[in-house]
Amino acid sequence: MKTLTLPPPLPPVSSPDVGSGNALQLPPMFHHPAMPPPPGLLHILMSAEKCQETTARLLFMAVRWVRCLAPFQTLSKHDQLLLLQESWKELFLLHLAQWSVPWDLSALLGCPQARERLPTDLHTATEIKTIQEIMCRFRQISPDGSECGCMKAILLFTPETAGLCDVQPVEMLQDQAQCILGDYVRTRYPRQPTRFGRLLLLVPSLRAIRSITVELLFFKETIGEIPITQLLGDMYYMEKCASNP
């Protein structure tokens, strides 16, 4: 089975590099803008058109990142799709947090335009607060591309996912990703002894958000009544066909 290997400490920002060997590098997926957007743009990011365009691209990037993981391709098709459907909202929120590091989007997530898409119950309000806290903590830690790649792998390879055909390789890959992250953080950031723990604490926070909340907040105008799990399967296999004509 293919294994995960840690990328160089400061890899260039580029498309995923999937070699022919057994090693897989996890580079960052996109450039962060050098400067924050103009104030006027910040205030319209949560408008229907702009928000849906941005979030659709981030979701597509998350699916493409998954498809480019060589060890992921060694799993059965059933398990691949199941893991993607189970972890999509965590991967999307992590991509959103990574993309928005230069900016503070927490206030925009609580703006009236965003609230209009959601029910008014206490549970949903708590989830919005949790998403805001995740974005804030992510900006404070500012994980580099290698750390983000390992965290995505930890979230993707979830052996507790119900219905998996083969749990053992998923568990092994998650353990590898967690060990790689720990070794990398201790080597790269020796003066930040709590950094590894702070990164791992983001995982349960991401998982605490319901999929329906993410769908309504970021994709309501895009997908309508179509289940996002169905779209994920279409996106994943369409991307595979496009890369392997």
Secondary structure by P-SEA (a helix, b strand, c coil): cbbbbbccccccccccccccccccccccccccccccccaaaaaacccaaaaaaaaaaaaaaaaaaaaaccccccccaaaaaaaaaacaaaaaaaaaaaaacccccccccccaaaaaaccccaaaaaaaaaaaaaaaaaaaacccaaaaaaaaaaaaacccccccccaaaaaaaaaaaaaaaaaaaaaacccccaaaaaaaaaaaaaaaccaaaaaaaccccccccccaaaaaaaaaaaaaaaacc
